[in-house]
């Protein structure tokens, strides 16, 4: 999953700048083969740029990992709510069935009482 936010875009822009600067420094290193002082400075600069690239990539990975974790947490919460709602619906259905059975039993008892009263009145 790839998420683009202002923060990730900013990190990517910085990363692209540093990578371009590193390419430029490598080009200068090739040109500076005959100048030891300049070559040493350029190699130090290249090492610093590589460290910056690593830092930006780490930041980007950390931000993306946080987004991924948040997405997983949100999905789990959604699934938990869905399961809770399903359980509530099933409980309500069971309650309705129980109430219907109670009403049916009461109706049968009332019919029996009316029948018995009719039989006693006829006797």
N, C-alpha and C positions, 0 to 999 in steps of 0.2 A: 504494500500500500504506500503510495507516494502522496504526501500532503504538502501543498505549497502555501506558505504563509509569508507575511512580511519578514518575519525573523529568518526563515529559511532562505528567502530570496536575498536578503541582505548578506547572510553568511556566504551564499553562493557567489554573489558579486565580489565580495572581498577575496574569496578563494580564487576566482577567475583572474583578478588583478594580480594577486601574488604569483599565480602560476605563469601568467604572461611575463611578469618581471623576472621570474626564474628562467624562462626561455631566453629573455634578453641577456641575462647574466651569463648563461651558458654560451651564448653567441660571443659575448665579450671575452670569455675565458679562452675560447678558440683563437680569437684575434690577439690576445695578450700573451701568447706562449713565450715570446722573447723578453718579456718584462716581468721579472720575478716578484717585485713588490706589488705591482698591479694584479698579478695572478693570485697572490696570497690574499689580497683584499677581496678580490672577486670570489674566491673560494669560500672565504668566511661569510661573505654576503649571501652566497648560494646556500650555505648551510643554514643561515638564519631564515632565509626564505623557505627552505624545506621544513624547518620547524614551524613556521607560520602556517604553511599548508597543512601540516599534520594537526595543528591546533584547530584550524577552521574545519577540517574534516571531522575531528572529534566532536566539536560543538554541533555540527550538523547532524551527526549520528545520534548525539545525546538528545537533541530536540526531536528528531524523528522517533526515537525510542519512547520519549515521553508521550508524543501524540499517539503512537501505537498502543501504549499502555492505557491511555485515556479512552481510546476507542474500544479496547477490549473490556474495560471496566463498564463503559456505557452499554455495551452489548450484553454483558452479564446481568446488569441491572434490569435491562429491558426483558431479558428472558425470565428473570426472577419475577418481575411484575406480571408477565404473561402467565406464568405457572400459577401465581397467586390468584389471578383473575379466573383462570380455568378451574382451580379448586373451589373458588367461591361460587362459580356457576354450577358446578356439580353438586355442591352442598345445597344450594337453593333448589335445584331439581329434586334432590332427595327429600328435602323438607316439603316440597309441594306434593310429591308422591305420598309421603307419610300423612299429610293433612287430608289428601283425597281419600286415602284408605280409612282414616279416622271418621271422616264424614260419611263414607259408605257404610261403615260398621254402625254408626249412630242411626242412619236411615233404616238399616235392617232391624235394629232394636226397636225403633219407633214403629215400624210396620208390624213387628211381632206383637208389640204391646197393643196396637190397634186391633189386630186380629184376635188376640186373647180377649180384649174387652168386648169385641163383637160376639165372640163365642159365649162369653159369660152373659151378655145381654140376651142372647138367643136362648140360653138355657133356662 
